[in-house]
Amino acid sequence: MEFPEVNYPVQKFADIDTVIYRKRITCRSPNQFYYQAAIYICKGMLLLYGTIIAYESRKITVPVLNDSKNVGLSIYNIVVFSAIGIPVTIVIQNDVNAAFAIESALIIVNTTATMLLVFVPKFVLLKQGEVQISVALQGQSGMSGLGSTATATQNVDRNVIQILRKELKEAKDREENLQKENDQLKKKPEEKF
């Protein structure tokens, strides 16, 4: 563990007989690069995983659940802010106040933009009335405590529901036919060749 010191120029004030000695002491490790690289790699893998999930869920037809575009924009913002912020803070690390101000501003702007990109479209859908959310808290008999259920209903294309019902009916019919065929094969006596 190392504790390098950085001494700044001395400031003298002749009118008030004051001298200011500024010094910055930091804690460094010889393996600091490896720890930071491991953290950046883990965060990069999480961003990559988020990108894959957003890409996989892009075809969801339910507007409330399909926020892959917004998640993609959020990931893009994170990458851009990181690409700007990391080099800038490395370059100006000797100016503690400026580095702190820039890091804080980038973090606040980035998290605010991400939260707005993810949640504002959901509130817009809620405001437009396309989504109605009702939360009911009800006691359940025989159990202590409250059970909460949240239901979300929305205007879904009726054709999609009819197609799904038709496919379900066909699947049930196929299952019944296979079950009958299986029963008939079990009843048949074994034939010898």
C-alpha atoms as one frame of an Amber mdcrd trajectory, in Angstrom:
protein
   0.000   0.000   0.000   1.366   3.375  -0.989   0.422   6.856   0.130   1.837
   9.285  -2.461   1.694  12.963  -1.624   1.087  15.773  -4.071   2.201  19.219
  -2.944   0.558  22.212  -4.531   2.082  25.701  -4.871   2.180  27.739  -1.703
  -0.277  30.612  -1.491   0.954  33.647   0.463  -1.242  36.490   1.585   0.906
  39.422   2.687  -1.939  41.583   3.941  -3.170  39.022   6.495   0.129  37.227
   7.238  -1.204  33.857   6.070   0.448  31.076   4.130  -1.586  28.149   2.766
   0.131  24.838   2.096  -2.114  22.523   0.086  -1.349  18.829   0.021  -3.223
  15.818  -1.310  -2.561  12.324   0.039  -4.052   9.372  -1.804  -4.114   5.685
  -1.100  -2.780   3.573  -3.967  -2.081  -0.083  -4.480   0.419  -1.628  -6.874
  -2.415  -3.873  -8.076  -4.917  -1.041  -8.492  -4.962  -1.386 -12.278  -6.039
  -5.043 -12.047  -8.850  -4.280  -9.602 -10.165  -1.439 -11.756  -9.889  -3.579
 -14.888 -11.867  -6.372 -13.186 -14.583  -3.911 -12.133 -14.788  -2.378 -15.623
 -14.966  -5.839 -17.212 -17.797  -6.910 -14.876 -19.732  -3.700 -15.562 -19.142
  -4.100 -19.300 -20.479  -7.662 -19.171 -23.592  -6.414 -17.355 -24.111  -3.777
 -20.060 -23.651  -6.437 -22.745 -26.167  -8.706 -20.976 -28.659  -5.815 -20.779
 -28.177  -5.173 -24.484 -28.837  -8.828 -25.297 -31.989  -8.892 -23.144 -33.240
  -5.660 -24.753 -32.592  -7.117 -28.208 -34.378 -10.378 -27.333 -37.447  -8.584
 -25.958 -37.850  -6.118 -28.836 -40.764  -8.030 -30.401 -43.030  -8.089 -27.339
 -46.402  -6.699 -28.402 -47.520  -5.492 -24.974 -46.562  -1.781 -24.841 -46.061
  -1.761 -21.063 -43.556  -4.609 -21.209 -41.794  -3.622 -24.412 -39.259  -1.088
 -23.252 -36.319  -2.526 -25.169 -35.899   0.699 -27.153 -35.697   2.745 -23.954
 -33.341   0.261 -22.298 -31.149   0.391 -25.405 -31.065   4.193 -25.235 -30.185
   3.999 -21.541 -27.315   1.616 -22.236 -26.141   3.927 -25.023 -26.159   6.871
 -22.595 -24.176   4.894 -20.033 -21.557   3.938 -22.619 -21.229   7.517 -23.913
 -21.002   9.053 -20.433 -18.462   6.414 -19.384 -16.408   7.004 -22.517 -16.348
  10.718 -21.708 -16.142  10.561 -17.923 -13.424   7.984 -17.309 -10.720   9.631
 -19.453 -11.603  13.133 -18.235 -11.371  12.147 -14.563  -8.061  10.366 -15.194
  -6.645  13.471 -16.890  -7.749  15.934 -14.197  -7.250  13.721 -11.152  -4.751
  16.214  -9.673  -7.465  18.858  -9.410  -9.587  17.240  -6.732 -12.462  19.726
  -6.822 -12.874  19.642 -10.606 -12.640  15.833 -10.708 -15.275  15.522  -7.988
 -17.587  18.021  -9.722 -17.303  16.294 -13.102 -17.756  12.785 -11.678 -20.774
  13.877  -9.640 -22.372  15.715 -12.559 -21.892  12.761 -14.918 -23.349  10.315
 -12.391 -26.370  12.489 -11.614 -27.138  13.294 -15.264 -26.662   9.675 -16.339
 -28.855   8.121 -13.639 -31.550  10.772 -14.117 -31.606  10.212 -17.874 -31.796
   6.446 -17.389 -34.669   6.696 -14.930 -36.543   9.097 -17.203 -36.028   6.904
 -20.276 -37.315   3.826 -18.500 -40.219   5.192 -16.446 -41.648   8.241 -18.256
 -43.058   6.183 -21.191 -44.885   3.945 -18.700 -46.463   6.964 -17.029 -47.418
   8.371 -20.447 -49.188   5.088 -21.302 -50.920   5.175 -17.934 -52.001   8.781
 -18.488 -53.350   8.013 -21.977 -55.572   5.322 -20.518 -54.151   2.473 -22.584
 -53.166   0.748 -19.375 -55.331   0.451 -16.321 -53.624  -0.740 -13.192 -55.541
  -1.710 -10.120 -54.008  -2.965  -6.934 -56.196  -4.794  -4.497 -55.125  -5.624
  -0.995 -57.246  -8.332   0.511 -57.016 -10.601   3.505 -56.897 -14.300   2.765
 -58.875 -16.651   4.931 -56.844 -19.044   7.006 -53.649 -17.071   6.535 -52.253
 -14.275   8.582 -51.281 -11.168   6.684 -52.385  -9.540   3.511 -52.099 -10.878
   0.012 -51.620  -8.315  -2.683 -52.466  -8.846  -6.288 -51.752  -6.462  -9.089
 -53.532  -6.835 -12.377 -52.751  -4.943 -15.532 -55.308  -4.893 -18.327 -55.016
  -3.231 -21.659 -56.567  -3.145 -25.068 -55.125  -6.185 -26.822 -55.944  -7.028
 -30.405 -58.907  -9.432 -30.342 -57.588 -11.304 -33.370 -54.502 -12.353 -31.419
 -56.681 -13.728 -28.617 -58.851 -15.650 -31.109 -55.782 -17.135 -32.810 -54.347
 -18.227 -29.470 -57.671 -19.793 -28.437 -57.854 -21.660 -31.752 -54.294 -22.975
 -31.344 -55.084 -24.072 -27.786 -58.201 -25.923 -28.947 -56.213 -27.676 -31.712
 -53.546 -28.703 -29.218 -56.179 -30.139 -26.859 -57.766 -32.061 -29.741 -54.379
 -33.512 -30.731 -53.768 -34.520 -27.129 -57.148 -36.292 -26.935 -56.503 -38.144
 -30.212 -53.085 -39.274 -29.045 -54.539 -40.433 -25.729 -57.234 -42.472 -27.521
 -54.651 -43.992 -29.840 -52.474 -44.874 -26.873 -55.395 -46.549 -25.094 -56.201
 -48.607 -28.209 -52.607 -49.764 -28.500 -52.595 -50.844 -24.861 -55.761 -52.940
 -25.363 -54.460 -54.767 -28.448 -52.962 -58.125 -27.712 -49.319 -58.481 -28.499
 -48.803 -59.884 -31.965 -46.017 -62.344 -32.562 -44.097 -62.339 -35.790
